[in-house]
């Protein structure tokens, strides 16, 4: 295998596929946001976004399974990891299903102003679908078949978003978001069932299973902290703000950082397999420069989106949502520090430094929580400003060690 095969052009091409597909998919996201803004009151919009945020916090834990190990594994250990990885994925997903149903029950007293029990509980059913094809999805990423992965992902997202719009049009109310999540899961299952990958079956070897599960537990901690960092503002805002103001904040987040974060996550999805491949071909010398260049290009997209918010929000949405454009612009800028922080996490994960990644995620969450609770913002604009200022401090953690880590990227 030649190092040139995984040059910066390869990373840019994979990133372009994923980001391009994400941009197209998120154009459909605008359709669902517009439908929600048209058919839901601000209070109902806030309830929908709160339910989706709870689901998103737990759904991101799916990334803590055997995927990271399968992607970075060598060819000799891959068959064992695939067989036992299926067991791990089923364990994690059944656990997430139980946890989300339990969380749904707790929403009665956690968020008494928002009746979201049914929404959260029913969305948990999707976890019972993903393990069936999860290892096939990991193999597609391992092989850097990002064009295929991006097409499947974008099609699923487009169907989900139009399912929300259609459900609202057909008067399904808040249940439209549940039907959309079910549609996503079914299409995801069908698409990856048809993808050809290395044949494998479920298996169990105690030592391999325990090793994978322990690693997954470490990753789950990091992913839980990262997910809370991304969504804790919604949970706190739901308690600090009136339902009407929370609805406006939720709209601003979905119209701003919601779109930007999808692009950021698409980039990180392309970046992690790329770094792992660079390790296998012993191409470490210029990796820091490559990551810096591409991450910088992605950051420019967020700056452009923030600048365009005062144009596209008034153009696309009715007058009752116009007051949120400043909040939306500020939240777009949070995505810049997010993509740099998550890129550093990808480097740590590729080296097997899961403990340091967990520490980084804990640091970022703590900084954000301290900022919010110290300032206790009461309006959407002040809340977004506090988050932006806090996010700048996230960069202190990677800044201390970034030079050393980028120069010594080696397999664990």
TORZA-341991 format. One record per atom (N, C-alpha, C): x, y, z; residue number from 0. Coordinates in steps of 0.05 Angstrom, whole numbers. Example, Ala and Ser with C-alpha at 12.3 -4.5 7.8 and 13.67 -1.06 7.14 Angstrom:
2
     px     py     pz num
    264   -114    156   0
    246    -90    156   0
    264    -66    156   0
    257    -45    142   1
    273    -21    143   1
    258      1    157   1
This chain:
412
     px     py     pz num
     17    -24      0   0
      0      0      0   0
     18     25      0   0
     13     43    -18   1
     29     66    -21   1
     18     89     -4   1
     36    104      7   2
     27    127     24   2
     12    147      7   2
     20    150    -18   3
      6    170    -35   3
    -23    164    -39   3
    -30    139    -35   4
    -59    131    -39   4
    -76    146    -19   4
    -64    153      4   5
    -80    166     25   5
    -68    194     30   5
    -64    209      8   6
    -54    236      9   6
    -76    255     19   6
    -69    280     21   7
    -89    300     29   7
   -112    302      9   7
   -105    295    -17   8
   -127    295    -37   8
   -148    274    -30   8
   -139    252    -19   9
   -157    231    -11   9
   -175    240     11   9
   -163    254     31  10
   -179    265     53  10
   -199    286     43  10
   -189    304     26  11
   -207    324     15  11
   -230    312     -1  11
   -223    291    -17  12
   -244    278    -33  12
   -265    265    -15  12
   -256    250      5  13
   -275    238     23  13
   -291    258     38  13
   -278    280     48  14
   -292    301     62  14
   -312    314     43  14
   -304    319     18  15
   -322    332     -1  15
   -347    315     -6  15
   -343    288     -8  16
   -366    271    -12  16
   -385    273     12  16
   -374    271     36  17
   -391    272     60  17
   -403    299     64  17
   -387    320     62  18
   -398    347     67  18
   -417    355     45  18
   -410    348     19  19
   -428    354     -3  19
   -455    340      1  19
   -454    314      8  20
   -479    300     12  20
   -494    311     36  20
   -479    320     56  21
   -492    331     80  21
   -505    358     73  21
   -492    374     56  22
   -504    400     48  22
   -530    395     34  22
   -530    375     15  23
   -554    369      0  23
   -576    358     19  23
   -567    341     38  24
   -587    330     57  24
   -598    352     75  24
   -580    370     83  25
   -589    391    101  25
   -606    412     86  25
   -605    413     60  26
   -624    430     46  26
   -652    419     51  26
   -654    393     53  27
   -680    381     60  27
   -687    387     89  27
   -666    390    106  28
   -670    398    134  28
   -684    425    135  28
   -677    443    117  29
   -691    468    117  29
   -721    464    112  29
   -728    445     95  30
   -756    439     90  30
   -770    430    115  30
   -757    413    131  31
   -770    404    156  31
   -771    427    177  31
   -750    444    178  32
   -751    467    196  32
   -773    486    188  32
   -775    491    162  33
   -797    509    153  33
   -824    497    159  33
   -827    471    155  34
   -853    458    161  34
   -859    460    191  34
   -839    455    208  35
   -843    457    237  35
   -850    486    245  35
   -836    505    232  36
   -842    533    239  36
   -870    541    229  36
   -879    529    207  37
   -906    536    197  37
   -929    522    211  37
   -925    497    220  38
   -947    481    231  38
   -946    480    262  38
   -924    488    274  39
   -922    486    303  39
   -920    513    316  39
   -931    516    340  40
   -927    540    355  40
   -900    539    368  40
   -889    562    377  41
   -863    562    390  41
   -861    542    413  41
   -882    540    429  42
   -882    521    451  42
   -879    493    441  42
   -894    486    420  43
   -893    459    409  43
   -866    454    395  43
   -855    475    383  44
   -828    472    370  44
   -808    466    391  44
   -809    480    414  45
   -790    474    436  45
   -793    446    446  45
   -817    436    449  46
   -821    408    458  46
   -810    388    439  46
   -813    393    413  47
   -803    375    393  47
   -772    374    394  47
   -759    398    396  48
   -730    399    397  48
   -719    387    422  48
   -734    390    444  49
   -725    378    470  49
   -725    348    467  49
   -746    336    456  50
   -748    307    452  50
   -726    298    433  50
   -721    312    412  51
   -700    305    393  51
   -673    306    406  51
   -668    326    423  52
   -642    329    436  52
   -637    306    455  52
   -657    298    470  53
   -654    275    488  53
   -647    250    471  53
   -661    246    449  54
   -655    223    432  54
   -627    226    420  54
   -619    250    413  55
   -592    254    401  55
   -570    248    420  55
   -573    257    446  56
   -553    251    466  56
   -547    222    468  56
   -569    206    468  57
   -565    177    471  57
   -557    164    445  57
   -568    174    422  58
   -562    162    396  58
   -532    164    390  58
   -519    186    398  59
   -490    189    392  59
   -474    168    407  59
   -485    155    427  60
   -470    134    441  60
   -467    110    423  60
   -482    109    401  61
   -478     87    382  61
   -450     88    370  61
   -437    111    370  62
   -410    114    360  62
   -390    102    379  62
   -399     94    403  63
   -380     84    423  63
   -377     54    422  63
   -390     41    403  64
   -388     12    401  64
   -362      2    389  64
   -364    -20    374  65
   -340    -33    364  65
   -329    -19    339  65
   -343      2    329  66
   -335     14    304  66
   -307     25    304  66
   -299     40    325  67
   -272     51    326  67
   -250     30    324  67
   -255      7    337  68
   -235    -15    337  68
   -235    -29    310  68
   -258    -33    298  69
   -259    -46    272  69
   -246    -29    251  69
   -250     -3    251  70
   -238     14    231  70
   -207     15    233  70
   -197     14    258  71
   -168     17    261  71
   -154    -10    264  71
   -169    -33    262  72
   -157    -60    266  72
   -140    -67    242  72
   -120    -85    247  73
   -105    -96    224  73
   -121   -120    213  73
   -112   -130    190  74
   -127   -150    176  74
   -128   -177    191  74
   -108   -183    207  75
   -107   -208    221  75
   -128   -210    244  75
   -132   -188    258  76
   -151   -189    280  76
   -179   -181    272  76
   -183   -172    247  77
   -209   -163    239  77
   -231   -183    242  77
   -228   -208    233  78
   -250   -228    235  78
   -261   -231    263  78
   -243   -232    283  79
   -251   -235    311  79
   -266   -210    320  79
   -256   -187    312  80
   -270   -162    321  80
   -297   -160    308  80
   -300   -168    283  81
   -327   -167    271  81
   -347   -185    284  81
   -339   -210    290  82
   -358   -229    302  82
   -366   -219    330  82
   -346   -212    346  83
   -352   -203    374  83
   -364   -175    374  83
   -356   -159    353  84
   -367   -132    352  84
   -397   -132    349  84
   -408   -152    334  85
   -437   -154    332  85
   -450   -158    359  85
   -438   -175    376  86
   -448   -179    403  86
   -448   -153    419  86
   -426   -138    416  87
   -423   -113    430  87
   -444    -93    421  87
   -449    -92    395  88
   -469    -73    384  88
   -497    -80    394  88
   -504   -105    395  89
   -530   -113    406  89
   -532   -106    436  89
   -511   -110    450  90
   -511   -104    479  90
   -515    -74    483  90
   -501    -58    468  91
   -503    -29    471  91
   -530    -19    463  91
   -541    -29    441  92
   -566    -18    430  92
   -590    -26    448  92
   -590    -51    458  93
   -611    -59    476  93
   -609    -42    502  93
   -584    -37    511  94
   -581    -20    534  94
   -591      8    530  94
   -585     19    506  95
   -595     46    499  95
   -625     48    498  95
   -637     26    487  96
   -666     25    486  96
   -678     27    514  96
   -668     11    533  97
   -678     11    560  97
   -673     38    573  97
   -650     49    570  98
   -643     75    582  98
   -661     97    572  98
   -666     98    545  99
   -682    119    535  99
   -711    117    544  99
   -722     93    546 100
   -749     90    557 100
   -750    100    585 100
   -729     94    601 101
   -728    103    629 101
   -726    134    630 101
   -710    145    612 102
   -708    175    611 102
   -735    187    603 102
   -749    174    585 103
   -775    184    577 103
   -794    186    601 103
   -793    166    619 104
   -810    168    643 104
   -802    191    660 104
   -776    197    662 105
   -766    218    679 105
   -772    246    669 105
   -779    248    644 106
   -785    275    633 106
   -810    288    646 106
   -827    272    658 107
   -851    283    672 107
   -843    302    693 107
   -821    297    707 108
   -813    315    729 108
   -788    332    721 108
   -772    322    702 109
   -749    338    693 109
   -758    363    677 109
   -778    359    660 110
   -788    381    643 110
   -819    381    644 110
   -830    389    667 111
   -859    388    670 111
   -875    406    651 111
   -862    425    639 112
   -876    443    620 112
   -878    431    592 112
   -865    408    588 113
   -865    397    561 113
   -873    367    563 113
   -895    360    549 114
   -905    333    549 114
   -891    317    526 114
   -869    304    532 115
   -853    291    511 115
   -848    262    517 115
   -861    250    537 116
   -856    222    544 116
   -860    204    520 116
   -882    206    507 117
   -889    188    485 117
   -868    191    462 117
   -860    215    456 118
   -841    220    434 118
   -815    207    440 118
   -804    211    464 119
   -778    200    471 119
   -779    169    471 119
   -799    158    483 120
   -801    129    486 120
   -804    115    459 120
   -819    126    441 121
   -823    113    415 121
   -799    115    397 121
   -784    137    399 122
   -760    139    383 122
   -739    119    392 122
   -740    109    416 123
   -721     89    426 123
   -723     63    410 123
   -745     58    397 124
   -748     33    382 124
   -727     31    359 124
   -717     53    350 125
   -698     53    328 125
   -672     39    335 125
   -665     38    361 126
   -640     25    369 126
   -641     -5    364 126
   -664    -16    362 127
   -666    -45    357 127
   -662    -53    328 127
   -659    -33    311 128
   -654    -37    282 128
   -625    -35    275 128
   -611    -16    286 129
   -584    -10    278 129
   -564    -33    281 129
   -564    -49    302 130
   -544    -70    304 130
   -543    -90    281 130
   -565    -93    267 131
   -567   -113    245 131
   -546   -107    224 131
   -541    -82    218 132
   -522    -75    197 132
   -500    -57    206 132
   -496    -54    232 133
   -476    -36    243 133
   -448    -43    234 133
   -441    -68    235 134
   -414    -76    228 134
   -409    -72    198 134
   -429    -75    181 135
   -426    -70    153 135
   -420    -40    148 135
   -434    -23    163 136
   -428      6    161 136
   -399     12    169 136
   -390     -1    190 137
   -362      3    199 137
   -342     -6    178 137
   -348    -28    164 138
   -330    -38    144 138
   -329    -19    120 138
   -351     -7    113 139
   -352     13     91 139
   -333     36     98 139
   -335     45    123 140
   -317     67    132 140
   -288     58    133 140
   -283     34    142 141
   -256     23    144 141
   -243     23    116 141
   -259     16     96 142
   -248     15     68 142
   -247     42     55 142
   -254     63     70 143
   -255     90     59 143
   -273     93     35 143
   -295     78     35 144
   -315     80     14 144
   -335    102     22 144
   -325    126     24 145
   -341    148     35 145
   -362    158     15 145
   -357    153    -11 146
   -378    161    -30 146
   -403    145    -25 146
   -400    119    -22 147
   -423    102    -16 147
   -436    109     11 147
   -419    112     31 148
   -429    118     58 148
   -444    145     58 148
   -433    164     44 149
   -446    191     44 149
   -473    190     29 149
   -474    174      7 150
   -499    172     -8 150
   -521    160      9 150
   -514    138     23 151
   -534    125     40 151
   -543    144     62 151
   -524    157     75 152
   -530    175     97 152
   -548    198     88 152
   -541    210     66 153
   -556    233     56 153
   -584    225     48 153
   -587    202     35 154
   -614    193     27 154
   -631    188     52 154
   -619    176     72 155
   -634    171     97 155
   -643    197    110 155
   -624    217    111 156
   -631    243    123 156
   -652    257    107 156
   -650    256     81 157
   -670    269     64 157
   -698    257     69 157
   -699    231     70 158
   -725    218     75 158
   -735    225    102 158
   -718    226    122 159
   -726    234    149 159
   -738    262    150 159
   -724    281    137 160
   -733    308    137 160
   -760    312    122 160
   -762    299     99 161
   -788    302     85 161
   -810    287     99 161
   -803    266    114 162
   -823    252    129 162
   -834    270    151 162
   -817    287    163 163
   -827    306    183 163
   -846    326    170 163
   -838    337    147 164
   -855    356    133 164
   -881    344    125 164
   -880    319    114 165
   -905    306    105 165
   -922    300    129 165
   -911    290    151 166
   -926    284    174 166
   -940    308    186 166
   -927    331    186 167
   -939    355    196 167
   -961    364    177 167
   -956    362    151 168
   -977    369    132 168
  -1002    352    135 168
   -998    327    141 169
  -1021    308    145 169
  -1032    309    173 169
  -1024    329    188 170
  -1035    334    215 170
  -1027    313    235 170
  -1003    302    233 171
   -993    283    253 171
   -983    296    278 171
   -979    322    277 172
   -970    337    301 172
   -941    329    308 172
   -936    329    334 173
   -909    322    343 173
   -900    294    337 173
   -920    276    332 174
   -913    249    325 174
   -898    247    298 174
   -899    268    283 175
   -885    269    257 175
   -855    263    261 175
   -843    273    283 176
   -814    269    287 176
   -809    239    293 176
   -828    226    306 177
   -824    197    312 177
   -826    181    286 177
   -846    187    269 178
   -848    172    244 178
   -823    176    227 178
   -812    201    228 179
   -788    206    212 179
   -764    190    221 179
   -761    187    247 180
   -739    171    258 180
   -742    142    250 180
   -767    132    251 181
   -772    104    242 181
   -765    101    213 181
   -772    121    196 182
   -766    119    168 182
   -736    118    163 182
   -721    135    178 183
   -692    135    175 183
   -681    108    181 183
   -689     96    203 184
   -679     70    212 184
   -685     48    191 184
   -709     48    180 185
   -716     27    161 185
   -700     30    135 185
   -697     55    125 186
   -681     59    101 186
   -652     52    105 186
   -641     60    128 187
   -614     53    135 187
   -609     23    135 187
   -628      9    147 188
   -626    -21    148 188
   -627    -32    119 188
   -646    -24    103 189
   -649    -34     76 189
   -625    -29     59 189
   -614     -4     61 190
   -591      3     44 190
   -566    -13     51 190
   -559    -15     76 191
   -535    -30     83 191
   -538    -60     81 191
   -563    -70     81 192
   -567    -98     77 192
   -558   -106     48 192
   -560    -87     30 193
   -553    -92      2 193
   -524    -87     -4 193
   -509    -75     15 194
   -480    -69     10 194
   -463    -94     14 194
   -445    -99     -5 195
   -427   -121     -3 195
   -402   -114     14 195
   -398   -129     35 196
   -374   -125     52 196
   -362   -152     58 196
   -341   -152     74 197
   -328   -177     82 197
   -349   -194     97 197
   -353   -219     89 198
   -373   -236    103 198
   -365   -241    132 198
   -385   -240    150 199
   -380   -246    178 199
   -406   -252    192 199
   -404   -267    213 200
   -427   -275    229 200
   -422   -267    258 200
   -444   -266    273 201
   -441   -260    302 201
   -427   -283    316 201
   -410   -276    334 202
   -394   -296    349 202
   -388   -286    377 202
   -378   -303    393 203
   -371   -295    421 203
   -346   -309    430 203
   -326   -294    436 204
   -302   -303    449 204
   -297   -285    473 204
   -297   -296    497 205
   -299   -280    521 205
   -278   -259    523 205
   -253   -266    517 206
   -231   -246    520 206
   -234   -223    500 206
   -241   -230    475 207
   -244   -210    454 207
   -268   -192    461 207
   -290   -205    469 208
   -315   -191    475 208
   -310   -172    498 208
   -297   -181    519 209
   -292   -164    543 209
   -274   -140    535 209
   -254   -146    519 210
   -236   -124    510 210
   -251   -103    494 210
   -268   -112    476 211
   -284    -94    460 211
   -303    -78    478 211
   -316    -92    497 212
   -335    -79    514 212
   -322    -59    532 212
   -298    -65    542 213
   -284    -46    559 213
   -277    -21    543 213
   -267    -26    519 214
   -260     -3    501 214
   -285     13    495 214
   -307     -1    489 215
   -333     13    483 215
   -342     29    507 215
   -337     19    531 216
   -345     34    555 216
   -329     60    557 216
   -303     59    551 217
   -287     83    551 217
   -297    103    530 217
   -302     92    506 218
   -312    109    485 218
   -340    120    492 218
   -356    104    505 219
   -383    113    512 219
   -382    137    531 219
   -363    136    549 220
   -359    158    568 220
   -352    184    552 220
   -333    181    534 221
   -325    204    518 221
   -348    214    501 221
   -363    196    488 222
   -385    204    471 222
   -408    216    487 222
   -413    205    511 223
   -434    217    528 223
   -427    245    536 223
   -402    250    543 224
   -393    277    550 224
   -394    296    526 224
   -386    286    503 225
   -387    302    479 225
   -416    308    472 225
   -433    288    473 226
   -461    292    467 226
   -475    312    486 226
   -468    310    512 227
   -479    329    531 227
   -469    357    525 227
   -443    359    517 228
   -432    385    510 228
   -448    398    488 228
   -456    381    468 229
   -471    391    445 229
   -500    398    451 229
   -511    385    471 230
   -540    388    476 230
   -548    398    503 230
   -528    403    521 231
   -535    411    548 231
   -549    438    548 231
   -543    455    528 232
   -556    481    527 232
   -586    479    524 232
   -595    459    509 233
   -624    455    505 233
   -637    447    532 233
   -625    429    547 234
   -636    420    572 234
   -637    443    593 234
   -615    458    594 235
   -614    480    613 235
   -633    503    605 235
   -633    509    579 236
   -651    530    569 236
   -681    523    574 236
   -687    497    572 237
   -715    489    577 237
   -723    494    606 237
   -703    495    624 238
   -709    501    652 238
   -708    531    658 238
   -690    546    645 239
   -686    574    651 239
   -706    592    637 239
   -714    585    613 240
   -730    603    597 240
   -760    595    598 240
   -776    614    591 241
   -805    608    588 241
   -808    590    563 241
   -830    575    562 242
   -833    558    538 242
   -832    572    512 242
   -842    598    511 243
   -841    613    486 243
   -813    620    478 243
   -797    630    498 244
   -769    637    491 244
   -753    612    485 244
   -759    591    499 245
   -744    566    493 245
   -751    556    464 245
   -775    560    456 246
   -783    554    428 246
   -766    569    408 246
   -762    595    413 247
   -747    612    396 247
   -717    604    396 247
   -707    597    419 248
   -679    587    421 248
   -676    561    406 248
   -695    543    409 249
   -694    517    395 249
   -694    521    365 249
   -710    539    356 250
   -711    545    327 250
   -684    556    318 250
   -672    574    333 251
   -647    586    326 251
   -625    564    324 251
   -626    546    343 252
   -606    524    343 252
   -609    506    319 252
   -633    498    313 253
   -638    480    291 253
   -632    494    264 253
   -637    520    262 254
   -632    534    237 254
   -603    542    234 254
   -588    542    256 255
   -560    551    255 255
   -541    528    260 255
   -535    523    286 256
   -515    503    292 256
   -524    475    285 256
   -550    470    283 257
   -559    444    275 257
   -550    437    247 257
   -550    457    229 258
   -540    453    202 258
   -510    451    202 258
   -497    469    217 259
   -468    469    217 259
   -456    444    229 259
   -468    434    251 260
   -458    410    264 260
   -460    386    247 260
   -479    385    229 261
   -481    362    211 261
   -457    361    192 261
   -449    384    183 262
   -425    386    166 262
   -400    378    182 262
   -399    388    207 263
   -376    381    224 263
   -374    351    229 263
   -396    339    235 264
   -396    310    240 264
   -389    294    215 264
   -398    304    192 265
   -391    291    166 265
   -361    292    162 265
   -349    314    168 266
   -320    317    165 266
   -305    298    184 266
   -313    297    209 267
   -300    279    228 267
   -304    250    220 267
   -327    243    209 268
   -331    216    199 268
   -311    209    177 268
   -304    228    160 269
   -284    223    140 269
   -255    224    151 269
   -251    241    171 270
   -224    245    182 270
   -214    220    197 270
   -231    208    213 271
   -221    186    230 271
   -210    162    214 271
   -225    151    194 272
   -213    130    178 272
   -188    138    164 272
   -187    163    155 273
   -163    173    141 273
   -139    172    159 273
   -142    182    184 274
   -119    181    202 274
   -110    152    207 274
   -130    135    211 275
   -123    106    216 275
   -108     95    192 275
   -115    101    167 276
   -101     92    144 276
    -73    104    142 276
    -70    129    150 277
    -44    141    150 277
    -25    127    170 277
    -36    117    192 278
    -20    102    210 278
    -10     76    197 278
    -27     63    183 279
    -20     37    171 279
      2     39    150 279
      4     62    136 280
     24     66    116 280
     48     82    126 280
     48     87    153 281
     70    101    166 281
     74    129    154 281
     52    142    148 282
     55    169    136 282
     46    189    157 282
     65    198    174 283
     57    215    197 283
     68    244    194 283
     89    247    178 284
    104    272    178 284
     87    297    172 284
     70    295    152 285
     55    319    143 285
     26    317    152 285
     19    299    170 286
     -9    296    177 286
    -21    320    191 286
     -5    333    208 287
    -15    356    222 287
    -22    378    203 287
     -5    382    183 288
    -11    403    163 288
    -36    397    147 288
    -39    371    139 289
    -63    363    124 289
    -89    368    140 289
    -88    360    165 290
   -112    363    182 290
   -118    393    186 290
    -97    408    190 291
   -101    437    194 291
   -113    450    170 291
   -104    443    146 292
   -114    456    122 292
   -143    449    118 292
   -150    424    120 293
   -178    416    114 293
   -197    426    136 293
   -188    424    161 294
   -205    434    183 294
   -209    464    180 294
   -189    478    171 295
   -192    507    166 295
   -212    513    144 295
   -212    496    123 296
   -231    500    101 296
   -260    495    111 296
   -263    475    128 297
   -290    469    139 297
   -299    492    157 297
   -280    504    172 298
   -287    527    189 298
   -297    551    174 298
   -285    554    150 299
   -294    577    133 299
   -324    574    125 299
   -333    549    121 300
   -361    545    115 300
   -379    555    137 300
   -371    552    163 301
   -387    561    185 301
   -387    591    187 301
   -365    603    181 302
   -364    633    181 302
   -383    644    159 302
   -382    631    136 303
   -400    640    115 303
   -429    636    123 303
   -436    614    135 304
   -463    609    144 304
   -472    630    164 304
   -455    637    183 305
   -461    657    203 305
   -467    684    190 305
   -451    691    170 306
   -454    716    156 306
   -480    717    140 306
   -489    693    130 307
   -513    692    113 307
   -539    690    129 307
   -537    685    155 308
   -561    681    171 308
   -580    705    169 308
   -571    730    171 309
   -590    752    169 309
   -604    754    142 309
   -594    739    122 310
   -606    738     96 310
   -626    715     93 310
   -617    691    100 311
   -635    668     95 311
   -657    664    115 311
   -652    673    141 312
   -674    669    160 312
   -698    687    154 312
   -695    713    149 313
   -718    729    142 313
   -731    721    116 313
   -715    710     97 314
   -725    702     71 314
   -742    677     73 314
   -734    658     90 315
   -747    632     91 315
   -768    629    112 315
   -768    645    133 316
   -786    640    155 316
   -803    665    161 316
   -826    659    173 317
   -846    680    178 317
   -837    700    200 317
   -852    721    204 318
   -843    743    221 318
   -840    734    250 318
   -855    714    260 319
   -854    707    288 319
   -827    695    295 319
   -811    687    275 320
   -784    675    280 320
   -762    694    274 320
   -767    719    266 321
   -747    737    257 321
   -728    746    279 321
   -738    747    304 322
   -722    757    326 322
   -699    738    333 322
   -698    715    321 323
   -678    695    328 323
   -653    695    311 323
   -651    714    291 324
   -628    711    273 324
   -601    717    286 324
   -600    735    306 325
   -575    741    320 325
   -566    716    335 325
   -585    703    349 326
   -579    678    363 326
   -568    657    344 326
   -581    655    321 327
   -573    635    301 327
   -544    640    291 327
   -537    666    286 328
   -510    673    277 328
   -489    666    298 328
   -495    672    323 329
   -476    666    344 329
   -472    636    347 329
   -493    620    345 330
   -491    591    348 330
   -476    579    325 330
   -478    591    301 331
   -462    580    278 331
   -432    582    284 331
   -424    603    298 332
   -395    606    304 332
   -385    586    324 332
   -403    575    341 333
   -395    555    360 333
   -385    530    345 333
   -396    525    322 334
   -387    502    306 334
   -358    503    298 334
   -346    527    297 335
   -318    529    290 335
   -300    516    311 335
   -304    524    336 336
   -288    512    357 336
   -295    482    361 336
   -320    475    355 337
   -328    447    357 337
   -313    429    337 337
   -310    438    312 338
   -297    421    292 338
   -267    418    298 338
   -254    439    309 339
   -226    437    317 339
   -223    418    341 339
   -241    421    360 340
   -239    403    383 340
   -244    374    376 340
   -264    369    359 341
   -270    342    351 341
   -249    330    332 341
   -235    347    317 342
   -213    337    301 342
   -190    327    318 342
   -185    342    340 343
   -165    333    359 343
   -173    307    372 343
   -199    304    379 344
   -209    279    390 344
   -205    256    371 344
   -208    261    345 345
   -205    239    326 345
   -176    230    325 345
   -157    248    328 346
   -129    241    330 346
   -123    224    354 346
   -134    232    377 347
   -130    217    402 347
   -142    189    399 347
   -166    188    387 348
   -179    162    385 348
   -164    143    366 348
   -153    154    345 349
   -138    138    326 349
   -113    126    339 349
   -102    139    359 350
    -79    130    374 350
    -87    111    397 350
   -113    107    401 351
   -121     91    423 351
   -120    105    450 351
   -117    131    450 352
   -115    147    475 352
   -143    155    484 352
   -159    135    491 353
   -187    140    498 353
   -189    155    524 353
   -171    151    543 354
   -172    164    569 354
   -168    194    565 354
   -148    202    549 355
   -143    230    544 355
   -167    243    529 355
   -178    228    510 356
   -202    238    496 356
   -225    243    515 356
   -228    225    534 357
   -249    229    554 357
   -244    253    571 357
   -219    257    579 358
   -212    281    595 358
   -218    307    579 358
   -211    306    553 359
   -217    330    537 359
   -247    336    536 359
   -263    315    531 360
   -292    319    530 360
   -303    329    556 360
   -292    318    579 361
   -301    327    605 361
   -294    356    609 361
   -270    364    601 362
   -261    392    604 362
   -280    411    588 362
   -286    404    563 363
   -303    421    547 363
   -331    424    559 363
   -342    402    568 364
   -369    403    581 364
   -368    420    606 364
   -347    416    623 365
   -345    431    648 365
   -343    461    643 365
   -327    468    623 366
   -324    497    617 366
   -351    509    608 366
   -366    495    592 367
   -392    505    583 367
   -411    507    606 367
   -412    486    623 368
   -430    487    646 368
   -424    510    665 368
   -398    514    670 369
   -390    535    688 369
   -398    562    676 369
   -394    565    650 370
   -401    590    637 370
   -431    596    639 370
   -447    576    633 371
   -476    579    633 371
   -487    585    661 371
   -478    569    681 372
   -488    572    708 372
   -477    598    721 372
   -453    606    713 373
   -442    631    724 373
   -457    656    714 373
   -465    655    689 374
   -479    678    677 374
   -509    676    678 374
   -520    651    680 375
   -549    645    681 375
   -564    663    660 375
   -558    660    635 376
   -571    676    615 376
   -601    670    613 376
   -617    690    609 377
   -646    687    609 377
   -658    690    581 377
   -643    701    563 378
   -654    706    536 378
   -638    688    516 378
   -650    682    493 379
   -636    666    473 379
   -610    678    464 379
   -609    705    460 380
   -585    718    450 380
   -562    716    471 380
   -568    722    496 381
   -547    720    516 381
   -538    692    521 381
   -556    672    518 382
   -549    644    521 382
   -529    636    499 382
   -535    644    475 383
   -517    637    452 383
   -490    651    456 383
   -489    676    466 384
   -464    690    469 384
   -447    676    491 384
   -459    667    512 385
   -445    653    533 385
   -433    627    522 385
   -448    613    506 386
   -438    588    495 386
   -414    593    476 386
   -416    614    461 387
   -394    621    442 387
   -369    627    457 387
   -371    644    478 388
   -348    652    493 388
   -336    628    508 388
   -353    611    518 389
   -343    587    532 389
   -329    568    513 389
   -339    566    489 390
   -328    547    469 390
   -299    555    461 390
   -293    581    462 391
   -266    589    456 391
   -246    577    476 391
   -254    573    501 392
   -237    562    521 392
   -232    532    517 392
   -249    519    500 393
   -245    490    495 393
   -218    486    482 393
   -208    505    467 394
   -183    502    452 394
   -158    501    469 394
   -161    509    495 395
   -138    508    513 395
   -128    480    516 395
   -146    461    519 396
   -137    433    523 396
   -121    422    500 396
   -131    422    475 397
   -114    412    453 397
    -90    429    447 397
    -91    455    453 398
    -69    473    447 398
    -44    464    462 398
    -47    454    487 399
    -24    447    503 399
     -9    423    491 399
    -24    404    480 400
    -11    379    470 400
    -12    375    440 400
    -25    393    425 401
    -30    388    397 401
     -4    384    381 401
     16    400    386 402
     41    397    371 402
     53    369    374 402
     54    360    399 403
     66    334    405 403
     50    312    392 403
     23    313    395 404
      6    292    384 404
      6    291    354 404
      7    313    341 405
      7    314    312 405
     34    304    300 405
     55    306    316 406
     81    297    307 406
     87    268    314 406
     71    256    331 407
     77    229    340 407
     52    211    337 407
     38    213    315 408
     14    197    311 408
     23    168    304 408
     20    151    323 409
     27    123    320 409
      5    105    330 409
      3     81    321 410
    -17     63    332 410
    -12     57    361 410
    -35     53    376 411
    -32     47    404 411
    -18     20    408 411
